[in-house]
Amino acid sequence: MLYIDPNIVELVRKFVKKRWPEKEVFCQSNENARHQNRYILITTILQHLDSSQRFGSEVVHYEYINGYVELHLEGDHGSPFNQELYQYLRNKISTQSGDYSWHHWYRKKQGRLRYEYVIEYTLDLADCLTKFIEMIDPLIEDFLNTYNVNNDNHEKDDHFVPSVGTNVSMESSVNKEFITEEGNNVILETMLLQDVFSLKLRIPNYQRIYCWPQKNVELLLDDIFSLRGHRYHLGTLILQKKGDDYDIIDGQQRTVTLALILRAMGKNKIQLLNESFDSVEAQKYVGYNRYLIETYLDRYYPEKRIDIANRILKEVSFDVLVLQDSSLELAYTFFSTQNARGKALTDYELLKSHHLRYIPENYESQQRHLAKMWDELLVKSERDNGDKSVSIILGIYIYCLRKWTRNQYWYIKEPNRVKNEFEAAPTIPEIPPFGEKFDFMDPIQGGTHFFAFVNKFIQYYNLFSETKQYHILWETISCSGLVNSSEGKKRTHWWYGDVIATFLFAYYLKFGDQYLSEALTCITRIVSQYRYEKSKANKQSIMDKAGELGIISMINQATSPTFFLADTQNIIKRLPCFDKNLNGIREDYFNKEKSLYQKNEKYYLIDSFKKLHNK
């Protein structure tokens, strides 16, 4: 058990009280460890309800323990409230990205949710608490709106009651109609699984690929085969009605997996499985999950599968939100909103859905082609040692260059910062957005132009990453955060490496590989000065300082490499001297910078640049 410094406890208490005045903070001490704090407990919104509503507040809370932030569901694991809250959160919070994971208590089916980020600094703890609590508290509040406090048969009939209406029986569909601000009809229905699969379900192009991991499939199998006459609510589906078809806006992973399970049990006429899974990666998931399902059924249910399948169709239910022939714009709004709450969609997945909306619906083949191309890029980027070009180009190089050129500061942990930067720029309807220059400062045009924009810069990046200068930078200071975590002393070098690589990429876009070694030396020397002036590295400060250096303005204004190199030479001559008797991580960085110059100088076309090394 890791113990917590009392000073940190006090800082957390002050932070929580300032951010969430209604919350309480408690600490637990170990009598055998000089009363050192073992963990910090923070209440959820349940603690602040009226006492008649406070079902399990004393056992549902947040903890900072062993370097992690967690949500704990403790106490009576058999209570209907705790079971349903646990299942609700399991449905709402995706663990596919690895950011979150569920951990069971010993011999219990429910447990604790951990934010899988090891916290080393107090500032990180504040950021993690904010992200975690502001994700969980609204979900608990939403759950309370669905929980029927007056259901006398609740312990007997274990199910959710829809958030619209009260005391609604799950035996039949309920229906309530809403009118959105856009004037479109939205219908909420509670539907059994058999009714859901009677619809002509389709998977729209803007959806992510089917990619449910093994642990999710196994959990679903355990849950639906343990019903034995009880209802099992699988959260909310969002569908868009388009003629006789229903596009799945939210719920693809669950419905496809259920369809695979039912087909393995002999239900062969499930229309959803006629959908085309174009992505090779999605096909692999389908194939492997079919194997998992068949193995599970062979082990536990070798016989009478049809009877059990018919029972599951009548016991599993959803709250189904149906957009009645609504606009594509509204469908994307629901898609983005739903997936921003507890879902693991990345900025790059959201950008795909955002820009596909600008392609006319009658250009479906173009939509499918671009969606497939984008999915393949993202799948490659998620693999270990895979192609990170999308995240490097959009998340680092072009993002930083656009911000620095405009002299804009930004918060490095701002939610969806990449998505927001690369959404379509506003236009005047009467004036078409001419221009195909693909300059990094171009306004972002919605639709096909965006995908072409990204593809063009990936091509530039692929050429840039083959240069000798890029490899020298990679081998010494490293860039793009892909450094081996075992090389402890490099842990902050790549922050500076990213800045250097970004400026060098901007130079490459302007002048190609002309005098690229000289440019690498100049950029490295100017950026590295900040490393020696600060005893500790902070990524946010490094990015802010990079924007103040003026390097990007010099590149943009130069009409020839000679002007940029002359300007940076003059800056280097005026840099203050620093004490070269360094130690620790700054000494390690200094040695790597020298190594960079030694490897780079043999490619100089101008010998005088060797003199810059000693400055």
N, C-alpha and C positions, 0 to 999 in steps of 0.2 A: 504494500500500500504506500503510495506517495503522499507525503505530508505537505501542507500548504502554508506558506509564510503568512503569519498574522497580518502583515502589512497588505498583502494581496487581498485578504478577506475584507479588510476595511475599504480598500479601493473598490472592490466589487460591490460592497454594500452601498457606497456613495454613488457609484455608477448606476446601479439598479434603481435606487430611490430617485435619482434625477431623471432617468429614462422612463421608468414605470413606477410612478409614485405609489400606486395601489399594491405593489408586490412586496412580499416580505422575504427577508434573507435570514437563513439559519446556518449554523456551523455545527459540525460534529467533532468532538475531541476524543482522543485515545488516551485513557488514563495511564497507560504504560509508556507513553511517549511524551511525557512532560506537557500534556494538554495541547499537543500540536494538532492542527485541524486536519482531519482526514478528507473531508469534502465540504463543499458549500452547497446548500439547498436553497432553491428559489421557487416560490409558489407559482402555479399556473392561474389562469383566470377562474378556475373552479373555486379557489380559496375565497374569492371575493363575491360569490353569489349569496343570495338569501339562504339562510340555514335550511329552509324547506327544499331548496334545489341542490344543495351541496351533496351530491351522491357519494363521491369518493375523493374529495379534494385533498384529504389528508394523506392519501397514498399515491396521488398523481402529481408529480413535481419535476422540476429541472434539477440537475446536479452537475457541478464541476468536480470531477473525480478522476484521479490518475492521469491528469493531463488532457481529459476529454470533456466535452459538454454532452450531456445525455438527458433524455426524458425517461423518467421511471414510472412504471405502473406497478405498484406493489399492493400489499394487503390481500383482500379476499379475491383471489383469482377466479373464483367461481361465480361472483356476482354478475347478474346480467348487464349492469351498467359498465363494469370494467371490461367484460368480454366484448361488448359491442363497441366501446370506445377504441379498444385495441384493434379490432377488426377494421373499423372505420379508418383509423390512421394507417393501417397496413395497406388499405386500398388506395389511399390518397397520396402516400409518400413513396415515390419511386426510389429503389435502391440500385438501379441499373448502372448509374454512373460511378458507384463506389463512394459517393460523398456521405451516404447514410447507410447504416446497417442495423438490423434487429438482432438482439442477443436475448436468448431465453433464460429465465431463472431455472434453477435446477428442478427438473421434472415438471415444469410448468409450460403451457403453450404460449403464454404471453410473457412479456419481459420489458426490455428497455431499448430505446432507440438511441444510437450513438452517432454524433457528427464525427466522421472519421478524419479529423484533422488534429494532429498532435500540437498542442498549444505550448509554445516556448516563451512567449513574451506577453506582458500584461495587455498591450495594445491589441494583440491577436485575440486574447480572451474577450475583450470588449466587442470586437468585430464578430466573433463566433456566437457570443450570447445574443447579440442583436439579430443576426441572420437566423439563428435557430428559434429563438422565442417568437420573432415576428412571423415565422412560418407556421409554428405549432399552435399558438394561441388562437389565431383565426379559424384553424381547422377544428379545434375543440369547441369554439363558439358555434361553428356550423353544425357540428355533431349535436350539440344541445338543442338546436332547432329541429332536429330530426327525431330526437328521443322522446317517446311518448310517456310522460311522467304519470299519466292517469291510467295506464294500461293494466288492468287487474290481472290479466292473464300473461303478463310479460315473461315471468319465469317459465311458464309452460310453453309459450309460443315465442321463441327467440328470434325476433326480427326487428328491422328498422321501420319506423313510420315515416312516410315522405314528409319533406319539409313544408309542403303545401297542404293545407287541410289538417284535420285532427281525427284521431281514432279511425283511420282508414284501414279497412281489411285488405290483406294481401290476396284474398281469394279472387278478386276481380280488379281489373285495371281502373285506376282513377284518372281523371282528366281535368286539368285546369288550364285555361287559356290566358295568355298575357299579350299585351301589345307593347312592343319595344318603342324606344324613342324614335326609331326610324319608321314606325308604323307597320312593322312586320309582325305576323302572328307567331307566337312561341307557345307550344303545348307541352305541359309536363304530365307524363303518364307513368304510373307504376305498372311494370309489365313483367310477367313471368318469362323465363328463358325461352319457352316454346313459342311465345308470341313474338319475341325479338327475332328469333330465327325464321319466323314466317314472313318477315319483311325481306325485300330485295336489297340487302346490304352491299355497299360498295366502299372501297378504300380509295379516297381521293389522292391525287398526286402529291399534294402538299404534306401528306402525312409522313412521319418518320417510317423507316422500314420496320417490319416485324422482327423483334429482337429480344423476346422474353428469355431471361437466363434460367438455368436449371433450377435454382432455388425457388424462383417464383412459381414455376410449373409444379414442383413438388409440393409446395405449400398449398396451391390451389387444389391439387389432387387430394391431399390429406383433408382439406376442409370440406369439399363437396361430397366425399365418400364417408364422412362422419356425421352426416345430417340426421339420418334415421328418423325422418318425419318432421324435422324442424325446418323452418325457413332459413334461407341463407341469402343475405342481401349483398350484392357485389358492387355497390356504389352507383355512380351516375354514368349514363351514356348520353352523349350529345350527338344527335343526328340532324342532317339537313335533308328535307324532303325535296326531291327534284323529279317531278312527274311521278312515276311509279317506283323510283329508286330512292334509297336512303344512304347518303354519304355519311360515313363514320367520322365525326369531327374529333371526338374523344372516346376512347374505349377499345381501340383496335387490338391492343395486346391481349386483353382479357377475352374478347369475343372470339378472336382467332384461336386462342388456346382451348377455349371451351368447345369450339367446333371440331378441333383435332381430337379432343377427348371423346366426343360423341361419335365421330366417325369411326374411331377405334372400337367403339362398342356396338357398331352395326348400323348407326344412323348415317346413311350414305347420301341422303338428299338435302344436304345443307348448302344452300346457294352461296354462302359467303366463301366457301372453299373453291368456288369456280373463279374467284378473283385471281388475277395474274400477279405473282410475286416476281417481278423482273430482277430485283437485286439478287446477285449470287449469294451475298451474305444472308439475306432473308431466307433464301431457299435452304441454306445450311441450317438455320435455326429451325425452320419447319421440319426438315428431315431429322435433326437430332431430337427435337421435342416429341416427334412421333415415336421415336425409339424409346424415349423415357416413359411415355404414356403406355406403350405396348408392354414394356418390361414391368411397369407397376401393375397393370391389369392382369398379366400372366401370373404374377405372384399372389395377388390378393383376390382377383375376381375372374377366375378362368371360365365361369359359367354364368348363365342368366344375365348376360350383359344388357340385353335389350330391355328387360324389366327394370333394371337399375337405371338405365339411360332415360326411360320414360319418367321415372320418379324424379330424377335430377331436373328434367325439363320443367317439372311442375313445382320444384322446391327452390330453385335459384331464381332470383328476381333482380331487377334494376329499377332505378328511377331514370326514366328516359325523357330527355329534353329534346323536343322535335321543333326545328325551325321550319315552318310551313312555307315551302317554296320561297324562302327568303333569299335575299341577295347574297352573292358570293362574299361581298364585303362583310356582311354580318356574320357569315360562317367563319371567316378568318378571325373576326373579333372574338367570337366564342372560343375558337381554337387557341388563340394566343393567351386569352385570359385564363382559361381552364388550365393550360399547361404552365402558367406562371406561378401557380399555387401548389407547391409541394411536388411538382413534376421535375424531371431531370432533363428537359429539353435544353440544349445549348443555344447560345446566340446564333450559331451557324445553322442549326435546324430551324430556328425561328425566322432567320433571314430567307431560307428557302421558301417557307410558306408565304412570307411577306411578298416576295418578288414574283412568285407564280401567280399571285392574284392579278397582276398587271397583264398577264397573257390572256387574250380572249378565250372563253370556254370552248368555242368552236375550233380552237387550235389545240385539241387534246393531244395529238401526236407530239407536238412541240413541247407541251407541258410534261408529258411522260419522258421524253428524251432528256430534257434539262433536269428533271427531278432525279432520274436514274444517274446521270452524270454527277450531280451534286452528292447524292447518297454514296456513290463509289468513292468520292474524294473524302467524305467524312468517315467512312468505314476504314479507309487506309490510315487516316490520321489518328484513329483511336487505338491502333495496334501498337504494341511495344516496338520501338525503333522503326515505326511506320513513317509515312510521308506526312509531315506536319505543315505542308506548304500553305494550306488554307489558314490555319491559326497563326502562322508566322506572318503571312502577307497581311491579313485583315486585322489580326489581334495585336501585332507589333509594328511592322514596317509602315504600312500605309496609314494605319490609325495614328501612330505617333507623328508621322510626317504631316498629316493633315492638321493635327492639333498644334504642332510646333509652328507650322507656317502661319496659322491664324493667331498665334500667341495666346492660345487657350490653355488654361489649366484644367486638369481633370483628376477625379479620384480613381485610383487604380483598382479599387474594389467596388466601384459603382456597379450595381446590378444592370445587366444587359447593355453595358457601355458600347460594345462592338455592334450589337444589333441596332442600337439607336443611331450610331454614326453612319451606318451603311443602309439605312432605310431610304426609300425613294424621296428625293427632294421635291418640294412643292413646285408646281408649274402653273402657267396660265393656259387654260384649256384651248384657247384660240391659237396659241403659238406652239408649234411642235418643238421638242427638245433636240435641235440639230447638234451635231458634233460627235465624232467618233475618235477623238485624239487619244483617249485613255491616259490622260495625265492624272497623277495621283490626287490632284486637287479638283478634278472634274466633279460637278454636282452628280449625285447618284441618280441615274434614271431607272425607274421601276421596270421590271420585266426582263426581257432577253438581254438588254444592254448591261444590266448588273452582272449576269452570268458571264457575258463576254468580257466585261471589265475585270472580273476576278480571274478568268482564264488567261487573259493577256498578262496580268502581273504574275501569275504562277509561272508562265513561260519565261518571263524576265528573271524571276527568282531561280528557276532551274538552271538558267545559263549563269547567273551570278554565283550560285553555289558551287559551280564547277571551276571557278577561277582559283588560281594559286593563292591569291590574297585572302579569299574567304576561308580556305583550308588552313592557312597560317593562323588566322584569327581563331578559328575553331580549335586548333590544336593547342593554342596557348591560353588565351583568356576564356575561350568558349562562349557560345551564344545560344539563344533560344531556349534556355532552361532545360536542356536535355542532358546535362552533366550527370554522371554517375553519382548517386547520393553517397556512396562510400568514400568519395574523394572530398572529405569534409572541408578542406581549406578552399575548395572552389565554390562553396555554397553561395557566396554573394558575387563572385567574379562575373558570373554570367549576366547579372543585372547591367554591369558596365559593358559587357560584351554585346548585349542586345542593343544598347545605345550606339556603340561604335558601328555595329553591323547595319543598323538602320540608316545612319548617316552615309555609310559607304554605299549602301544600296541606292540611296538618292543620287549620289555622285555617279554611280554606274548607269542609272536611268538617263542621266543627262549627257555623259561623255563616254559611256561604254568602258572598255578596259584601258583607255589612254591614261598613262601615268597613275594607274590604280594603286601601285605600291606606294608611291609618294603620298597619295591621298590617304591611304591607310595609316601611314606614319603620322601625318599631321592630325588626323582625326583622333587617333589613339592618344597622342600626347596631350591634346587639349582636354579630352574627356577624362583621362587618367588623373589629371591634376586634382580633380575633385575627390578622387579616392584617397589621396595623400593628405588633403586638408581636413578630412573627417575621420574621427577615430572609429566610428561605427557607420555601417552602410544601412541606408533605408531606401527601399525601392521607390516609394513615393517621392522622396526628396531628390533622388537621382533623376527621375523622369521630369520633375519640375525644373531642376537645374539644366537639364539638356535643352529644354525649351528656351532657356535664357541665354544660351551660348551664342546664338546667332548663326550657327553653322548652316542650318537649312536655308536661311536667307542668302548667305553667301553663295551657296550652290545654285539657288534659283536665279540669282542676279548675274552670275558669271556667264559670259558668252564663250569662254574658252577655259580649259583647265589652268592656264597660266594665271588668270585673275584669282581663281579660288585658292590655288596653292600659294600665291604671293600673299594673299590676305591671311591665310592660316599661319604661314611662316612668321609674319609680323606679330601675330598674337602669341605664338610660342616664344618669341624673343622677349616678350614683355611679361611672361609668366613669372611669378615669384619663385625663388629657389626654395626647395623643401629639404628638411633634414633626411638624408639618405640612411641614417642609422635607425631604420625601422624595425619593428618586430611584429610577430604574430601574423595575422592575415594580410596586413598591409605589406609586410616584407615578402610574403609569398606572391602577392599581386605584383610587386615591383620586379621580382625575378622573372615572372611570366611576361611582363611587359618587355623586359630586356631580351628575353628569348624571341618575342615577336619581332623586334627590330633586327636581331641577328639573322633570323630566317628570311626576313622581308628584304633586306638591303641588297641581296644579290640580284633582285629584279628591278632595282632602280635604273632609270634612264638618266637621272641627274645625280651626279656623285655628291654634290654639295649637301644633299639631304642626310648624309651620314652624320653630319655635324649636329643635327637636331637631337641625336640620341643622348647627348650629354647635358642637354638643357633640363 
